[in-house]
Amino acid sequence: MDDDFEPVFEQKGVDMRIGLDITVLSEKQIVDRIIVVTGDTDCVPALKHARKAGLQVILIKLPGNHPAREFVAHADLTRELAWPAE
């Protein structure tokens, strides 16, 4: 039964790890483009770094989601994704 447990959700440095991954990919020029599906503005500094390194940053917008202006300002493209897929 659902009353038998209570979920515990914790993040343990996930934002920092994603930012570090974006930075490493940018510096080593391993990729040409980064596609981001998030609403967490903690990633903005890493996205700025990626663009300065010459990567294309694409922000995916899900229905009902309104990304922060910071995200839109630091993305080269914004694409809306229909969800669930029809």
HTML snippet that shows the backbone in 3Dmol.js (N, CA, C, O; Angstrom):
<script src="https://3Dmol.org/build/3Dmol-min.js"></script>
<div id="view" style="width:600px;height:400px;position:relative"></div>
<script>
const pdb = `
ATOM      1  N   MET A   1       0.843  -1.184   0.000  1.00  0.00           N
ATOM      2  CA  MET A   1       0.000   0.000   0.000  1.00  0.00           C
ATOM      3  C   MET A   1       0.881   1.239   0.000  1.00  0.00           C
ATOM      4  O   MET A   1       2.009   1.216   0.492  1.00  0.00           O
ATOM      5  N   ASP A   2       0.356   2.306  -0.553  1.00  0.00           N
ATOM      6  CA  ASP A   2       1.096   3.558  -0.612  1.00  0.00           C
ATOM      7  C   ASP A   2       1.346   4.164   0.759  1.00  0.00           C
ATOM      8  O   ASP A   2       2.290   4.937   0.925  1.00  0.00           O
ATOM      9  N   ASP A   3       0.534   3.836   1.730  1.00  0.00           N
ATOM     10  CA  ASP A   3       0.717   4.386   3.070  1.00  0.00           C
ATOM     11  C   ASP A   3       1.861   3.715   3.824  1.00  0.00           C
ATOM     12  O   ASP A   3       2.241   4.172   4.902  1.00  0.00           O
ATOM     13  N   ASP A   4       2.413   2.638   3.271  1.00  0.00           N
ATOM     14  CA  ASP A   4       3.459   1.882   3.951  1.00  0.00           C
ATOM     15  C   ASP A   4       4.850   2.488   3.804  1.00  0.00           C
ATOM     16  O   ASP A   4       5.784   2.047   4.474  1.00  0.00           O
ATOM     17  N   PHE A   5       5.005   3.478   2.951  1.00  0.00           N
ATOM     18  CA  PHE A   5       6.333   4.058   2.757  1.00  0.00           C
ATOM     19  C   PHE A   5       6.206   5.538   2.424  1.00  0.00           C
ATOM     20  O   PHE A   5       5.144   6.029   2.040  1.00  0.00           O
ATOM     21  N   GLU A   6       7.310   6.218   2.584  1.00  0.00           N
ATOM     22  CA  GLU A   6       7.379   7.622   2.223  1.00  0.00           C
ATOM     23  C   GLU A   6       8.651   7.824   1.403  1.00  0.00           C
ATOM     24  O   GLU A   6       9.749   7.585   1.906  1.00  0.00           O
ATOM     25  N   PRO A   7       8.520   8.262   0.142  1.00  0.00           N
ATOM     26  CA  PRO A   7       9.721   8.425  -0.688  1.00  0.00           C
ATOM     27  C   PRO A   7      10.577   9.586  -0.178  1.00  0.00           C
ATOM     28  O   PRO A   7      10.065  10.600   0.297  1.00  0.00           O
ATOM     29  N   VAL A   8      11.876   9.409  -0.288  1.00  0.00           N
ATOM     30  CA  VAL A   8      12.824  10.449   0.088  1.00  0.00           C
ATOM     31  C   VAL A   8      13.624  10.788  -1.160  1.00  0.00           C
ATOM     32  O   VAL A   8      14.329   9.940  -1.708  1.00  0.00           O
ATOM     33  N   PHE A   9      13.510  12.029  -1.601  1.00  0.00           N
ATOM     34  CA  PHE A   9      14.224  12.471  -2.789  1.00  0.00           C
ATOM     35  C   PHE A   9      15.353  13.401  -2.371  1.00  0.00           C
ATOM     36  O   PHE A   9      15.118  14.429  -1.736  1.00  0.00           O
ATOM     37  N   GLU A  10      16.569  13.038  -2.726  1.00  0.00           N
ATOM     38  CA  GLU A  10      17.725  13.866  -2.418  1.00  0.00           C
ATOM     39  C   GLU A  10      18.560  14.050  -3.660  1.00  0.00           C
ATOM     40  O   GLU A  10      18.701  13.138  -4.474  1.00  0.00           O
ATOM     41  N   GLN A  11      19.112  15.238  -3.795  1.00  0.00           N
ATOM     42  CA  GLN A  11      20.074  15.483  -4.850  1.00  0.00           C
ATOM     43  C   GLN A  11      21.422  15.635  -4.184  1.00  0.00           C
ATOM     44  O   GLN A  11      21.562  16.365  -3.202  1.00  0.00           O
ATOM     45  N   LYS A  12      22.392  14.959  -4.708  1.00  0.00           N
ATOM     46  CA  LYS A  12      23.724  15.006  -4.124  1.00  0.00           C
ATOM     47  C   LYS A  12      24.713  15.524  -5.152  1.00  0.00           C
ATOM     48  O   LYS A  12      25.496  14.759  -5.715  1.00  0.00           O
ATOM     49  N   GLY A  13      24.675  16.825  -5.393  1.00  0.00           N
ATOM     50  CA  GLY A  13      25.634  17.430  -6.300  1.00  0.00           C
ATOM     51  C   GLY A  13      25.386  17.165  -7.770  1.00  0.00           C
ATOM     52  O   GLY A  13      26.306  17.278  -8.580  1.00  0.00           O
ATOM     53  N   VAL A  14      24.162  16.816  -8.131  1.00  0.00           N
ATOM     54  CA  VAL A  14      23.860  16.501  -9.523  1.00  0.00           C
ATOM     55  C   VAL A  14      24.101  17.721 -10.417  1.00  0.00           C
ATOM     56  O   VAL A  14      24.686  17.601 -11.494  1.00  0.00           O
ATOM     57  N   ASP A  15      23.650  18.885  -9.969  1.00  0.00           N
ATOM     58  CA  ASP A  15      23.830  20.110 -10.764  1.00  0.00           C
ATOM     59  C   ASP A  15      25.302  20.387 -11.022  1.00  0.00           C
ATOM     60  O   ASP A  15      25.694  20.738 -12.135  1.00  0.00           O
ATOM     61  N   MET A  16      26.107  20.226  -9.989  1.00  0.00           N
ATOM     62  CA  MET A  16      27.544  20.471 -10.113  1.00  0.00           C
ATOM     63  C   MET A  16      28.168  19.489 -11.104  1.00  0.00           C
ATOM     64  O   MET A  16      29.002  19.877 -11.922  1.00  0.00           O
ATOM     65  N   ARG A  17      27.773  18.235 -11.033  1.00  0.00           N
ATOM     66  CA  ARG A  17      28.326  17.223 -11.949  1.00  0.00           C
ATOM     67  C   ARG A  17      27.938  17.503 -13.393  1.00  0.00           C
ATOM     68  O   ARG A  17      28.757  17.349 -14.300  1.00  0.00           O
ATOM     69  N   ILE A  18      26.708  17.908 -13.608  1.00  0.00           N
ATOM     70  CA  ILE A  18      26.273  18.239 -14.964  1.00  0.00           C
ATOM     71  C   ILE A  18      27.065  19.436 -15.477  1.00  0.00           C
ATOM     72  O   ILE A  18      27.530  19.431 -16.617  1.00  0.00           O
ATOM     73  N   GLY A  19      27.219  20.457 -14.642  1.00  0.00           N
ATOM     74  CA  GLY A  19      27.997  21.628 -15.026  1.00  0.00           C
ATOM     75  C   GLY A  19      29.438  21.275 -15.355  1.00  0.00           C
ATOM     76  O   GLY A  19      30.002  21.791 -16.320  1.00  0.00           O
ATOM     77  N   LEU A  20      30.034  20.399 -14.560  1.00  0.00           N
ATOM     78  CA  LEU A  20      31.405  19.962 -14.825  1.00  0.00           C
ATOM     79  C   LEU A  20      31.489  19.185 -16.133  1.00  0.00           C
ATOM     80  O   LEU A  20      32.429  19.365 -16.907  1.00  0.00           O
ATOM     81  N   ASP A  21      30.513  18.328 -16.378  1.00  0.00           N
ATOM     82  CA  ASP A  21      30.488  17.574 -17.642  1.00  0.00           C
ATOM     83  C   ASP A  21      30.404  18.518 -18.841  1.00  0.00           C
ATOM     84  O   ASP A  21      31.116  18.341 -19.830  1.00  0.00           O
ATOM     85  N   ILE A  22      29.533  19.518 -18.748  1.00  0.00           N
ATOM     86  CA  ILE A  22      29.393  20.483 -19.840  1.00  0.00           C
ATOM     87  C   ILE A  22      30.704  21.224 -20.055  1.00  0.00           C
ATOM     88  O   ILE A  22      31.113  21.450 -21.194  1.00  0.00           O
ATOM     89  N   THR A  23      31.363  21.602 -18.965  1.00  0.00           N
ATOM     90  CA  THR A  23      32.630  22.328 -19.057  1.00  0.00           C
ATOM     91  C   THR A  23      33.717  21.473 -19.700  1.00  0.00           C
ATOM     92  O   THR A  23      34.447  21.947 -20.570  1.00  0.00           O
ATOM     93  N   VAL A  24      33.827  20.224 -19.278  1.00  0.00           N
ATOM     94  CA  VAL A  24      34.847  19.327 -19.847  1.00  0.00           C
ATOM     95  C   VAL A  24      34.576  19.080 -21.332  1.00  0.00           C
ATOM     96  O   VAL A  24      35.494  19.129 -22.150  1.00  0.00           O
ATOM     97  N   LEU A  25      33.324  18.816 -21.674  1.00  0.00           N
ATOM     98  CA  LEU A  25      32.968  18.598 -23.078  1.00  0.00           C
ATOM     99  C   LEU A  25      33.298  19.833 -23.917  1.00  0.00           C
ATOM    100  O   LEU A  25      33.738  19.721 -25.061  1.00  0.00           O
ATOM    101  N   SER A  26      33.078  21.011 -23.330  1.00  0.00           N
ATOM    102  CA  SER A  26      33.368  22.264 -24.029  1.00  0.00           C
ATOM    103  C   SER A  26      34.862  22.458 -24.228  1.00  0.00           C
ATOM    104  O   SER A  26      35.322  22.741 -25.334  1.00  0.00           O
ATOM    105  N   GLU A  27      35.610  22.302 -23.149  1.00  0.00           N
ATOM    106  CA  GLU A  27      37.051  22.548 -23.200  1.00  0.00           C
ATOM    107  C   GLU A  27      37.778  21.587 -24.136  1.00  0.00           C
ATOM    108  O   GLU A  27      38.698  21.979 -24.855  1.00  0.00           O
ATOM    109  N   LYS A  28      37.361  20.345 -24.118  1.00  0.00           N
ATOM    110  CA  LYS A  28      38.023  19.338 -24.954  1.00  0.00           C
ATOM    111  C   LYS A  28      37.427  19.258 -26.353  1.00  0.00           C
ATOM    112  O   LYS A  28      37.877  18.476 -27.190  1.00  0.00           O
ATOM    113  N   GLN A  29      36.403  20.082 -26.595  1.00  0.00           N
ATOM    114  CA  GLN A  29      35.696  20.116 -27.873  1.00  0.00           C
ATOM    115  C   GLN A  29      35.317  18.706 -28.349  1.00  0.00           C
ATOM    116  O   GLN A  29      35.544  18.328 -29.498  1.00  0.00           O
ATOM    117  N   ILE A  30      34.737  17.957 -27.424  1.00  0.00           N
ATOM    118  CA  ILE A  30      34.306  16.588 -27.696  1.00  0.00           C
ATOM    119  C   ILE A  30      32.989  16.583 -28.477  1.00  0.00           C
ATOM    120  O   ILE A  30      32.726  15.672 -29.261  1.00  0.00           O
ATOM    121  N   VAL A  31      32.173  17.603 -28.254  1.00  0.00           N
ATOM    122  CA  VAL A  31      30.872  17.703 -28.924  1.00  0.00           C
ATOM    123  C   VAL A  31      30.743  19.067 -29.590  1.00  0.00           C
ATOM    124  O   VAL A  31      31.492  19.993 -29.277  1.00  0.00           O
ATOM    125  N   ASP A  32      29.794  19.183 -30.506  1.00  0.00           N
ATOM    126  CA  ASP A  32      29.526  20.449 -31.187  1.00  0.00           C
ATOM    127  C   ASP A  32      28.312  21.163 -30.607  1.00  0.00           C
ATOM    128  O   ASP A  32      28.150  22.374 -30.764  1.00  0.00           O
ATOM    129  N   ARG A  33      27.463  20.389 -29.935  1.00  0.00           N
ATOM    130  CA  ARG A  33      26.177  20.928 -29.492  1.00  0.00           C
ATOM    131  C   ARG A  33      25.785  20.269 -28.175  1.00  0.00           C
ATOM    132  O   ARG A  33      26.074  19.098 -27.931  1.00  0.00           O
ATOM    133  N   ILE A  34      25.117  21.056 -27.334  1.00  0.00           N
ATOM    134  CA  ILE A  34      24.580  20.536 -26.081  1.00  0.00           C
ATOM    135  C   ILE A  34      23.084  20.806 -26.079  1.00  0.00           C
ATOM    136  O   ILE A  34      22.642  21.930 -26.317  1.00  0.00           O
ATOM    137  N   ILE A  35      22.321  19.775 -25.810  1.00  0.00           N
ATOM    138  CA  ILE A  35      20.861  19.889 -25.748  1.00  0.00           C
ATOM    139  C   ILE A  35      20.467  19.761 -24.283  1.00  0.00           C
ATOM    140  O   ILE A  35      20.793  18.775 -23.623  1.00  0.00           O
ATOM    141  N   VAL A  36      19.763  20.771 -23.786  1.00  0.00           N
ATOM    142  CA  VAL A  36      19.451  20.854 -22.365  1.00  0.00           C
ATOM    143  C   VAL A  36      17.947  20.734 -22.154  1.00  0.00           C
ATOM    144  O   VAL A  36      17.159  21.430 -22.794  1.00  0.00           O
ATOM    145  N   VAL A  37      17.563  19.838 -21.245  1.00  0.00           N
ATOM    146  CA  VAL A  37      16.163  19.695 -20.844  1.00  0.00           C
ATOM    147  C   VAL A  37      16.148  19.865 -19.331  1.00  0.00           C
ATOM    148  O   VAL A  37      16.239  18.891 -18.584  1.00  0.00           O
ATOM    149  N   THR A  38      16.031  21.106 -18.894  1.00  0.00           N
ATOM    150  CA  THR A  38      16.036  21.398 -17.457  1.00  0.00           C
ATOM    151  C   THR A  38      15.417  22.760 -17.213  1.00  0.00           C
ATOM    152  O   THR A  38      15.311  23.584 -18.121  1.00  0.00           O
ATOM    153  N   GLY A  39      15.020  22.978 -16.001  1.00  0.00           N
ATOM    154  CA  GLY A  39      14.522  24.291 -15.598  1.00  0.00           C
ATOM    155  C   GLY A  39      15.382  24.863 -14.499  1.00  0.00           C
ATOM    156  O   GLY A  39      15.049  25.893 -13.914  1.00  0.00           O
ATOM    157  N   ASP A  40      16.482  24.204 -14.218  1.00  0.00           N
ATOM    158  CA  ASP A  40      17.349  24.591 -13.113  1.00  0.00           C
ATOM    159  C   ASP A  40      18.377  25.607 -13.582  1.00  0.00           C
ATOM    160  O   ASP A  40      19.240  25.284 -14.399  1.00  0.00           O
ATOM    161  N   THR A  41      18.294  26.815 -13.081  1.00  0.00           N
ATOM    162  CA  THR A  41      19.196  27.876 -13.517  1.00  0.00           C
ATOM    163  C   THR A  41      20.621  27.704 -12.992  1.00  0.00           C
ATOM    164  O   THR A  41      21.499  28.491 -13.344  1.00  0.00           O
ATOM    165  N   ASP A  42      20.866  26.703 -12.168  1.00  0.00           N
ATOM    166  CA  ASP A  42      22.239  26.430 -11.727  1.00  0.00           C
ATOM    167  C   ASP A  42      23.137  26.051 -12.899  1.00  0.00           C
ATOM    168  O   ASP A  42      24.360  26.148 -12.797  1.00  0.00           O
ATOM    169  N   CYS A  43      22.549  25.624 -14.001  1.00  0.00           N
ATOM    170  CA  CYS A  43      23.327  25.217 -15.188  1.00  0.00           C
ATOM    171  C   CYS A  43      23.738  26.401 -16.058  1.00  0.00           C
ATOM    172  O   CYS A  43      24.562  26.236 -16.958  1.00  0.00           O
ATOM    173  N   VAL A  44      23.192  27.576 -15.818  1.00  0.00           N
ATOM    174  CA  VAL A  44      23.452  28.726 -16.683  1.00  0.00           C
ATOM    175  C   VAL A  44      24.945  29.052 -16.818  1.00  0.00           C
ATOM    176  O   VAL A  44      25.391  29.282 -17.942  1.00  0.00           O
ATOM    177  N   PRO A  45      25.744  29.084 -15.742  1.00  0.00           N
ATOM    178  CA  PRO A  45      27.175  29.379 -15.926  1.00  0.00           C
ATOM    179  C   PRO A  45      27.873  28.376 -16.849  1.00  0.00           C
ATOM    180  O   PRO A  45      28.729  28.758 -17.648  1.00  0.00           O
ATOM    181  N   ALA A  46      27.515  27.114 -16.742  1.00  0.00           N
ATOM    182  CA  ALA A  46      28.121  26.103 -17.615  1.00  0.00           C
ATOM    183  C   ALA A  46      27.686  26.315 -19.061  1.00  0.00           C
ATOM    184  O   ALA A  46      28.481  26.118 -19.980  1.00  0.00           O
ATOM    185  N   LEU A  47      26.447  26.712 -19.269  1.00  0.00           N
ATOM    186  CA  LEU A  47      25.958  26.972 -20.625  1.00  0.00           C
ATOM    187  C   LEU A  47      26.661  28.182 -21.231  1.00  0.00           C
ATOM    188  O   LEU A  47      26.997  28.179 -22.415  1.00  0.00           O
ATOM    189  N   LYS A  48      26.884  29.222 -20.419  1.00  0.00           N
ATOM    190  CA  LYS A  48      27.631  30.396 -20.883  1.00  0.00           C
ATOM    191  C   LYS A  48      29.022  29.972 -21.328  1.00  0.00           C
ATOM    192  O   LYS A  48      29.505  30.396 -22.378  1.00  0.00           O
ATOM    193  N   HIS A  49      29.662  29.133 -20.523  1.00  0.00           N
ATOM    194  CA  HIS A  49      31.008  28.648 -20.834  1.00  0.00           C
ATOM    195  C   HIS A  49      31.005  27.861 -22.149  1.00  0.00           C
ATOM    196  O   HIS A  49      31.894  28.026 -22.985  1.00  0.00           O
ATOM    197  N   ALA A  50      30.010  27.019 -22.316  1.00  0.00           N
ATOM    198  CA  ALA A  50      29.909  26.207 -23.529  1.00  0.00           C
ATOM    199  C   ALA A  50      29.784  27.092 -24.764  1.00  0.00           C
ATOM    200  O   ALA A  50      30.438  26.843 -25.777  1.00  0.00           O
ATOM    201  N   ARG A  51      28.954  28.114 -24.683  1.00  0.00           N
ATOM    202  CA  ARG A  51      28.787  29.006 -25.838  1.00  0.00           C
ATOM    203  C   ARG A  51      30.063  29.769 -26.137  1.00  0.00           C
ATOM    204  O   ARG A  51      30.417  29.957 -27.301  1.00  0.00           O
ATOM    205  N   LYS A  52      30.756  30.212 -25.096  1.00  0.00           N
ATOM    206  CA  LYS A  52      32.033  30.914 -25.309  1.00  0.00           C
ATOM    207  C   LYS A  52      33.063  30.000 -25.959  1.00  0.00           C
ATOM    208  O   LYS A  52      33.936  30.459 -26.696  1.00  0.00           O
ATOM    209  N   ALA A  53      32.955  28.696 -25.679  1.00  0.00           N
ATOM    210  CA  ALA A  53      33.875  27.717 -26.265  1.00  0.00           C
ATOM    211  C   ALA A  53      33.457  27.326 -27.688  1.00  0.00           C
ATOM    212  O   ALA A  53      34.133  26.532 -28.341  1.00  0.00           O
ATOM    213  N   GLY A  54      32.342  27.886 -28.160  1.00  0.00           N
ATOM    214  CA  GLY A  54      31.924  27.649 -29.536  1.00  0.00           C
ATOM    215  C   GLY A  54      30.876  26.566 -29.724  1.00  0.00           C
ATOM    216  O   GLY A  54      30.544  26.223 -30.859  1.00  0.00           O
ATOM    217  N   LEU A  55      30.352  26.024 -28.642  1.00  0.00           N
ATOM    218  CA  LEU A  55      29.316  24.999 -28.770  1.00  0.00           C
ATOM    219  C   LEU A  55      27.950  25.640 -28.983  1.00  0.00           C
ATOM    220  O   LEU A  55      27.690  26.756 -28.534  1.00  0.00           O
ATOM    221  N   GLN A  56      27.098  24.919 -29.668  1.00  0.00           N
ATOM    222  CA  GLN A  56      25.723  25.357 -29.849  1.00  0.00           C
ATOM    223  C   GLN A  56      24.919  24.803 -28.678  1.00  0.00           C
ATOM    224  O   GLN A  56      25.000  23.615 -28.369  1.00  0.00           O
ATOM    225  N   VAL A  57      24.142  25.669 -28.030  1.00  0.00           N
ATOM    226  CA  VAL A  57      23.319  25.260 -26.884  1.00  0.00           C
ATOM    227  C   VAL A  57      21.860  25.327 -27.292  1.00  0.00           C
ATOM    228  O   VAL A  57      21.365  26.370 -27.720  1.00  0.00           O
ATOM    229  N   ILE A  58      21.178  24.198 -27.154  1.00  0.00           N
ATOM    230  CA  ILE A  58      19.761  24.105 -27.513  1.00  0.00           C
ATOM    231  C   ILE A  58      18.960  23.807 -26.256  1.00  0.00           C
ATOM    232  O   ILE A  58      19.255  22.855 -25.534  1.00  0.00           O
ATOM    233  N   LEU A  59      17.952  24.618 -26.000  1.00  0.00           N
ATOM    234  CA  LEU A  59      17.075  24.452 -24.843  1.00  0.00           C
ATOM    235  C   LEU A  59      15.785  23.801 -25.304  1.00  0.00           C
ATOM    236  O   LEU A  59      15.117  24.307 -26.206  1.00  0.00           O
ATOM    237  N   ILE A  60      15.432  22.683 -24.688  1.00  0.00           N
ATOM    238  CA  ILE A  60      14.171  21.993 -24.992  1.00  0.00           C
ATOM    239  C   ILE A  60      13.126  22.452 -23.990  1.00  0.00           C
ATOM    240  O   ILE A  60      13.342  22.402 -22.779  1.00  0.00           O
ATOM    241  N   LYS A  61      12.001  22.897 -24.507  1.00  0.00           N
ATOM    242  CA  LYS A  61      10.906  23.376 -23.677  1.00  0.00           C
ATOM    243  C   LYS A  61       9.775  22.359 -23.742  1.00  0.00           C
ATOM    244  O   LYS A  61       9.305  22.009 -24.825  1.00  0.00           O
ATOM    245  N   LEU A  62       9.343  21.890 -22.584  1.00  0.00           N
ATOM    246  CA  LEU A  62       8.218  20.958 -22.509  1.00  0.00           C
ATOM    247  C   LEU A  62       6.919  21.737 -22.355  1.00  0.00           C
ATOM    248  O   LEU A  62       6.939  22.853 -21.838  1.00  0.00           O
ATOM    249  N   PRO A  63       5.791  21.183 -22.788  1.00  0.00           N
ATOM    250  CA  PRO A  63       4.507  21.881 -22.659  1.00  0.00           C
ATOM    251  C   PRO A  63       4.233  22.272 -21.210  1.00  0.00           C
ATOM    252  O   PRO A  63       4.449  21.480 -20.292  1.00  0.00           O
ATOM    253  N   GLY A  64       3.760  23.489 -21.017  1.00  0.00           N
ATOM    254  CA  GLY A  64       3.438  23.973 -19.679  1.00  0.00           C
ATOM    255  C   GLY A  64       4.653  24.471 -18.912  1.00  0.00           C
ATOM    256  O   GLY A  64       4.521  24.953 -17.788  1.00  0.00           O
ATOM    257  N   ASN A  65       5.841  24.357 -19.513  1.00  0.00           N
ATOM    258  CA  ASN A  65       7.067  24.795 -18.862  1.00  0.00           C
ATOM    259  C   ASN A  65       7.471  26.129 -19.461  1.00  0.00           C
ATOM    260  O   ASN A  65       7.487  26.293 -20.681  1.00  0.00           O
ATOM    261  N   HIS A  66       7.792  27.067 -18.611  1.00  0.00           N
ATOM    262  CA  HIS A  66       8.252  28.371 -19.069  1.00  0.00           C
ATOM    263  C   HIS A  66       9.659  28.587 -18.540  1.00  0.00           C
ATOM    264  O   HIS A  66       9.839  28.975 -17.385  1.00  0.00           O
ATOM    265  N   PRO A  67      10.665  28.336 -19.386  1.00  0.00           N
ATOM    266  CA  PRO A  67      12.048  28.447 -18.917  1.00  0.00           C
ATOM    267  C   PRO A  67      12.381  29.879 -18.483  1.00  0.00           C
ATOM    268  O   PRO A  67      11.844  30.853 -19.010  1.00  0.00           O
ATOM    269  N   ALA A  68      13.272  29.967 -17.521  1.00  0.00           N
ATOM    270  CA  ALA A  68      13.717  31.271 -17.030  1.00  0.00           C
ATOM    271  C   ALA A  68      14.348  32.060 -18.169  1.00  0.00           C
ATOM    272  O   ALA A  68      14.935  31.484 -19.084  1.00  0.00           O
ATOM    273  N   ARG A  69      14.227  33.368 -18.107  1.00  0.00           N
ATOM    274  CA  ARG A  69      14.792  34.232 -19.153  1.00  0.00           C
ATOM    275  C   ARG A  69      16.291  33.999 -19.317  1.00  0.00           C
ATOM    276  O   ARG A  69      16.824  34.091 -20.422  1.00  0.00           O
ATOM    277  N   GLU A  70      16.960  33.698 -18.212  1.00  0.00           N
ATOM    278  CA  GLU A  70      18.402  33.429 -18.268  1.00  0.00           C
ATOM    279  C   GLU A  70      18.711  32.275 -19.212  1.00  0.00           C
ATOM    280  O   GLU A  70      19.672  32.328 -19.980  1.00  0.00           O
ATOM    281  N   PHE A  71      17.881  31.228 -19.148  1.00  0.00           N
ATOM    282  CA  PHE A  71      18.087  30.076 -20.030  1.00  0.00           C
ATOM    283  C   PHE A  71      17.935  30.479 -21.484  1.00  0.00           C
ATOM    284  O   PHE A  71      18.781  30.163 -22.321  1.00  0.00           O
ATOM    285  N   VAL A  72      16.864  31.171 -21.773  1.00  0.00           N
ATOM    286  CA  VAL A  72      16.578  31.564 -23.147  1.00  0.00           C
ATOM    287  C   VAL A  72      17.686  32.486 -23.660  1.00  0.00           C
ATOM    288  O   VAL A  72      18.093  32.386 -24.818  1.00  0.00           O
ATOM    289  N   ALA A  73      18.170  33.376 -22.807  1.00  0.00           N
ATOM    290  CA  ALA A  73      19.220  34.317 -23.206  1.00  0.00           C
ATOM    291  C   ALA A  73      20.534  33.611 -23.528  1.00  0.00           C
ATOM    292  O   ALA A  73      21.314  34.104 -24.343  1.00  0.00           O
ATOM    293  N   HIS A  74      20.785  32.478 -22.907  1.00  0.00           N
ATOM    294  CA  HIS A  74      22.055  31.786 -23.100  1.00  0.00           C
ATOM    295  C   HIS A  74      21.933  30.522 -23.947  1.00  0.00           C
ATOM    296  O   HIS A  74      22.819  29.668 -23.947  1.00  0.00           O
ATOM    297  N   ALA A  75      20.825  30.422 -24.662  1.00  0.00           N
ATOM    298  CA  ALA A  75      20.639  29.300 -25.591  1.00  0.00           C
ATOM    299  C   ALA A  75      20.648  29.840 -27.013  1.00  0.00           C
ATOM    300  O   ALA A  75      20.137  30.928 -27.278  1.00  0.00           O
ATOM    301  N   ASP A  76      21.228  29.077 -27.916  1.00  0.00           N
ATOM    302  CA  ASP A  76      21.224  29.476 -29.318  1.00  0.00           C
ATOM    303  C   ASP A  76      19.861  29.222 -29.956  1.00  0.00           C
ATOM    304  O   ASP A  76      19.405  29.989 -30.804  1.00  0.00           O
ATOM    305  N   LEU A  77      19.227  28.145 -29.540  1.00  0.00           N
ATOM    306  CA  LEU A  77      17.911  27.766 -30.058  1.00  0.00           C
ATOM    307  C   LEU A  77      17.035  27.281 -28.918  1.00  0.00           C
ATOM    308  O   LEU A  77      17.525  26.733 -27.931  1.00  0.00           O
ATOM    309  N   THR A  78      15.734  27.487 -29.065  1.00  0.00           N
ATOM    310  CA  THR A  78      14.764  26.925 -28.128  1.00  0.00           C
ATOM    311  C   THR A  78      13.772  26.126 -28.958  1.00  0.00           C
ATOM    312  O   THR A  78      13.197  26.638 -29.918  1.00  0.00           O
ATOM    313  N   ARG A  79      13.579  24.882 -28.587  1.00  0.00           N
ATOM    314  CA  ARG A  79      12.650  24.007 -29.310  1.00  0.00           C
ATOM    315  C   ARG A  79      11.624  23.457 -28.334  1.00  0.00           C
ATOM    316  O   ARG A  79      11.957  23.084 -27.209  1.00  0.00           O
ATOM    317  N   GLU A  80      10.375  23.409 -28.773  1.00  0.00           N
ATOM    318  CA  GLU A  80       9.319  22.842 -27.934  1.00  0.00           C
ATOM    319  C   GLU A  80       9.128  21.384 -28.314  1.00  0.00           C
ATOM    320  O   GLU A  80       9.098  21.032 -29.494  1.00  0.00           O
ATOM    321  N   LEU A  81       9.002  20.555 -27.312  1.00  0.00           N
ATOM    322  CA  LEU A  81       8.811  19.125 -27.501  1.00  0.00           C
ATOM    323  C   LEU A  81       7.427  18.745 -27.007  1.00  0.00           C
ATOM    324  O   LEU A  81       7.065  19.038 -25.867  1.00  0.00           O
ATOM    325  N   ALA A  82       6.660  18.097 -27.860  1.00  0.00           N
ATOM    326  CA  ALA A  82       5.339  17.633 -27.441  1.00  0.00           C
ATOM    327  C   ALA A  82       5.509  16.457 -26.501  1.00  0.00           C
ATOM    328  O   ALA A  82       6.230  15.509 -26.814  1.00  0.00           O
ATOM    329  N   TRP A  83       4.846  16.510 -25.341  1.00  0.00           N
ATOM    330  CA  TRP A  83       4.992  15.437 -24.375  1.00  0.00           C
ATOM    331  C   TRP A  83       3.659  15.165 -23.745  1.00  0.00           C
ATOM    332  O   TRP A  83       3.031  16.118 -23.285  1.00  0.00           O
ATOM    333  N   PRO A  84       3.186  13.993 -23.685  1.00  0.00           N
ATOM    334  CA  PRO A  84       3.836  12.803 -24.230  1.00  0.00           C
ATOM    335  C   PRO A  84       3.782  12.839 -25.751  1.00  0.00           C
ATOM    336  O   PRO A  84       2.932  13.496 -26.352  1.00  0.00           O
ATOM    337  N   ALA A  85       4.716  12.111 -26.351  1.00  0.00           N
ATOM    338  CA  ALA A  85       4.805  12.082 -27.805  1.00  0.00           C
ATOM    339  C   ALA A  85       3.519  11.547 -28.384  1.00  0.00           C
ATOM    340  O   ALA A  85       2.960  10.569 -27.889  1.00  0.00           O
ATOM    341  N   GLU A  86       3.057  12.187 -29.424  1.00  0.00           N
ATOM    342  CA  GLU A  86       1.778  11.773 -30.038  1.00  0.00           C
ATOM    343  C   GLU A  86       2.002  10.858 -31.197  1.00  0.00           C
ATOM    344  O   GLU A  86       1.042  10.415 -31.828  1.00  0.00           O
TER     345      GLU A  86
END
`;
const viewer = $3Dmol.createViewer("view");
viewer.addModel(pdb, "pdb");
viewer.setStyle({}, {cartoon: {color: "spectrum"}});
viewer.zoomTo();
viewer.render();
</script>
